[in-house]
């Protein structure tokens, strides 16, 4: 997934076989953020460094790898969740 450094986007993951309960995400291996969960789908709002949204997880420009874990058993890593690239997107030609 690519997100412009000026933008923000809700990112979703399907956790069909994950344990029930709350799930957290980290992009740096140290700071864990609670995710919204609806059934088997979890999500978090991610923003680039030039976006203005205090509720989002703000990531610097570059490549980031998401890791998810169950809150009830933090030692259990649910799964790696893919890559998010924060980039400067160019305007579409007119």
N, C-alpha and C positions, 0 to 999 in steps of 0.2 A: 504494500500500500504506500502511496506517495501523498504527502500532505504539504501544501505550501507553507513556508515559514510564517506567513501572515495570516494563515487560516486555522481552522479547527474542524475536527470531524469526530463523530461518534464511531468507535471501533467495536465490532461485534465478533464474538467467538462462540462456536457451538461446543457445548460440553456434555454431550449426550450420555457418556458413561462416567461422568465425574461424580464425586460424592455430593450428597445433598448439603445445602447450607451456603454460607457466604464464601465469596472468592475474592482474592486480592491479586493485583498485578504489580510487577516491578519492571523497570527498564534499566536500572543500575545495579540490581542485586542487593540493595540496602534499603531503599525507600519503597514501602509497600502501600498501595492505594486500594481502598475498597471499591469493588465494582458493583454495578447494578446487575441484578439477576432476575430474569423472567423465565421460569421453566428451565430449559436446558441451554439458554442463551445468556451470556454475560456481556457487559459492555462498559466502556469507559470513554469519556471525552478527552481527546488528545489535541494539543495545540502546539503550533510552532512558536518560537521565541518572540516573534513580532505580533502575535495575536493578543487580544485583550479579553481574557476570560479567566477570572480567578478560580473558577470551579474546575478548570481543565488541568490535566497533567501536562505540564509544559516541557517540551523536549527541544534541545538545541539542534541546530542544523546537522545533518548527518544520518547515519544508519543506526537504528535502535532495535534491540531484540527483546520481545516481551516474554516474561515468564509468569505463569499463573500458579497459585497455590490455594488450597482450602484453608479458610480462616480457623476452623475448628481444630485442624491438625496441621499447623504451619510447617512442620517438618516434611509434610507430604507435598511434593511438587506435582501439581496436576499435570502440566505439560508445558512445553515450549509453545509459544503462540504465534510465531512468525516474525516478520520484519516490518518495521515502519521506517520509511525514509522521509526525513524533513528536508525539503529542497526549496529552491527558488523557482517557481513555475513561471514560464514566460507567457505573456498574453497571446491568445490565438490570433493569427494573421487575419486581417479584415479584407 
